[in-house]
Amino acid sequence: MISALSDQRRGRKRQFSELEPYSDTPYTSTKKSRSTGAYDPNFRERMINNGIYLDGYKYPNGQVLPEPQNWNGLQRMLAKPRRSLSSYAKERYDEFKQADAEVTSEDDVMSKVISRIQGTVPDANFTGNIPFNNLADIMRGKSHKAKPDRFCGARPEQLHQDLHDKLQALIVPSTEQTRPIAPNYFVEAKPPKGSAFVASNQACFAGAAGARGIHGLQTYGERQPKKCF
């Protein structure tokens, strides 16, 4: 199984207002594209040209990407003691191991492996395999929409309706009103024969879309929005 995770902290983007203007209504395009998206060998270069960088990217002048502003907080969180894996029953572990060994498709990975890792999380608003067709394009040129295998966001009713309406092109990924909004955690998975290169592209691209939305919420009402990083 190959998996890639992305969240708003890893979606490294230049200030979205510098890249492309957006309107209060979702972007629609009449152009048809034959692009294979994240499967295209040139897709990663397209992301770079639009200010979207994977972890480990180095600028031509040798400068590396800055650490997230909340890096110290993340380190403190990871350092906290967590529940020991020894409490995980061997029988359940064997079931997980067997499921991982038998998967042959992406659907298998999500339903038989990722679901076991995710477990039951109270009040978690997870969904997936939903194209982000309601979001404004994040890259110039050929249109491509993220479609993460799993993502987590807020419930629509948790956001003030005024913000919901004005920022929908940034934070409302689906026209189905019951879907999570302001997505900020993403999972992309591939079966054994899948491509880690593609999974990384997909996770980074979805993460950038999520980062743009969270940045829009954080800077709403500011005349000169601060940079993401």
C-alpha positions in Angstrom: 0.0 0.0 0.0 1.2 3.5 -0.9 -0.2 6.5 0.9 0.4 10.2 1.1 -0.9 12.6 3.6 -1.3 16.4 3.2 -2.8 19.1 5.3 -2.9 22.9 5.3 0.6 23.1 6.9 2.2 21.2 4.0 0.3 22.9 1.2 3.1 25.4 0.5 1.9 28.2 -1.7 2.6 31.7 -2.5 0.1 34.2 -1.3 -3.1 33.2 -3.3 -4.0 36.8 -4.1 -0.8 37.1 -6.0 -1.5 34.1 -8.2 -5.1 34.4 -9.5 -8.1 36.6 -8.7 -11.2 34.9 -7.6 -14.8 35.8 -7.5 -17.6 35.0 -5.1 -19.0 32.5 -7.6 -17.4 29.2 -8.5 -15.2 29.2 -11.6 -16.5 27.3 -14.6 -14.6 26.6 -17.8 -15.9 25.7 -21.2 -12.6 24.4 -22.3 -12.0 20.7 -22.5 -8.7 19.3 -21.5 -6.9 16.0 -22.3 -4.6 16.5 -19.3 -4.1 13.4 -17.2 -3.7 15.7 -14.1 -1.4 14.3 -11.4 -0.5 11.3 -13.7 1.0 13.7 -16.2 4.9 13.7 -16.0 4.7 17.5 -16.3 2.1 18.0 -13.6 4.7 18.5 -10.9 6.4 21.2 -12.9 3.0 22.9 -13.5 2.6 23.0 -9.7 6.0 24.6 -9.2 5.2 27.2 -11.9 2.1 28.1 -10.0 3.8 28.4 -6.6 2.9 24.9 -5.3 5.8 23.0 -3.9 6.3 19.5 -2.6 8.2 18.9 0.6 12.0 19.0 -0.1 11.7 21.5 -3.0 14.7 23.8 -3.3 14.7 27.1 -5.2 17.1 27.7 -8.0 19.2 29.9 -5.7 19.6 27.0 -3.3 17.1 28.3 -0.7 15.0 25.6 0.8 11.3 25.9 1.8 10.7 27.6 5.2 9.3 25.5 8.0 5.6 26.0 8.8 5.0 28.8 11.3 3.5 26.3 13.8 6.5 23.9 13.5 7.4 24.1 17.2 3.8 23.5 18.2 3.7 20.4 16.0 6.9 19.1 17.6 5.5 19.5 21.0 2.3 17.7 20.0 4.3 14.8 18.6 6.4 14.6 21.7 3.4 13.9 24.0 3.0 10.3 25.2 0.5 8.4 23.2 -1.4 5.1 23.7 1.0 2.2 23.4 0.6 -0.1 20.4 1.0 -3.0 22.7 -2.7 -2.5 23.6 -3.6 -3.3 20.0 -4.9 -6.9 20.0 -2.7 -9.2 18.0 -5.8 -10.6 16.3 -6.7 -7.2 15.0 -3.2 -6.5 13.9 -3.1 -9.8 12.0 -6.4 -8.8 10.3 -4.9 -5.5 9.3 -1.7 -7.1 8.0 -3.7 -9.6 6.0 -5.9 -6.9 4.5 -2.9 -4.9 3.5 -1.3 -8.0 1.8 -4.5 -8.7 -0.2 -5.4 -5.3 -1.6 -5.2 -5.0 -5.4 -7.1 -1.8 -6.1 -7.3 1.8 -4.7 -10.9 1.0 -3.5 -9.5 -2.0 -1.6 -6.9 0.2 0.1 -9.4 2.8 1.2 -12.1 0.3 2.4 -10.0 -2.4 3.9 -6.8 -0.6 5.1 -7.3 3.1 5.5 -10.6 2.5 7.2 -8.9 0.4 9.8 -6.2 3.0 10.4 -8.9 5.8 10.7 -11.0 3.8 13.1 -14.0 5.4 14.7 -13.4 9.1 15.4 -16.3 10.9 17.3 -17.6 14.0 15.5 -15.0 13.6 12.7 -16.3 15.0 9.4 -14.6 12.7 6.9 -15.6 12.0 3.3 -13.7 11.4 0.0 -13.6 10.7 -3.7 -15.5 13.9 -4.3 -14.1 16.2 -7.0 -13.5 19.8 -5.9 -15.5 21.2 -8.8 -16.9 24.1 -6.8 -13.5 25.6 -6.1 -11.8 28.2 -8.2 -8.9 26.9 -10.2 -5.7 27.1 -8.3 -3.4 26.9 -11.4 -3.3 28.8 -14.6 -3.8 27.0 -17.9 -5.5 23.7 -18.1 -8.2 23.1 -15.5 -7.6 20.4 -13.0 -9.6 19.7 -9.9 -8.5 17.8 -6.8 -10.3 14.7 -5.9 -8.8 13.3 -2.7 -9.5 9.8 -1.6 -10.3 11.0 1.9 -10.5 14.5 3.4 -11.7 16.1 6.6 -13.4 19.5 7.0 -15.9 21.4 9.0 -19.7 21.0 8.9 -21.4 23.6 6.6 -23.5 24.9 9.5 -20.4 25.7 11.6 -19.5 28.7 9.4 -21.4 31.9 9.3 -23.6 32.1 6.2 -22.0 35.4 5.1 -18.5 33.9 5.1 -19.9 30.8 3.4 -21.3 32.8 0.6 -18.4 35.2 0.1 -15.6 32.6 0.3 -17.3 29.6 -1.3 -14.9 29.6 -4.3 -12.1 29.0 -1.8 -13.7 26.8 0.9 -16.8 25.0 -0.4 -15.4 22.1 -2.5 -18.7 20.5 -3.6 -22.0 21.8 -4.9 -23.6 19.2 -2.6 -24.4 21.3 0.4 -24.0 18.5 3.0 -20.3 17.9 2.2 -17.6 19.2 4.5 -16.3 22.7 3.9 -12.9 24.2 4.5 -11.1 20.9 3.9 -7.8 20.8 5.7 -6.6 17.2 6.0 -6.2 14.9 3.0 -5.3 11.2 2.3 -4.3 9.8 -1.1 -3.7 6.1 -1.3 -2.5 3.7 -4.0 -2.4 -0.1 -4.3 0.9 -2.0 -4.5 1.2 -1.4 -8.2 0.3 2.3 -7.8 2.7 5.2 -8.2 4.1 7.0 -5.1 5.0 9.8 -7.5 1.3 10.3 -8.4 0.1 9.9 -4.8 2.5 12.7 -3.8 1.3 14.9 -6.6 -2.3 14.4 -5.6 -1.7 15.0 -1.9 0.3 18.1 -2.5 -2.2 19.6 -5.0 -5.2 18.9 -2.6 -3.2 20.3 0.3 -2.5 23.5 -1.6 -6.2 23.9 -2.3 -6.9 23.4 1.4 -4.2 25.9 2.4 -5.6 28.5 0.1 -9.1 28.1 1.7 -7.8 28.2 5.3 -5.7 31.3 4.4 -8.8 32.9 3.0 -10.6 32.4 6.3 -7.7 33.6 8.4 -7.3 36.8 6.4 -10.9 37.6 5.6 -11.5 41.3 5.9 -7.8 42.3 5.8 -6.9 44.8 3.2 -3.4 43.3 2.8 -3.6 39.6 3.6 -0.5 38.1 5.2 1.5 35.5 3.3 0.7 31.9 4.0 4.2 31.1 5.2 
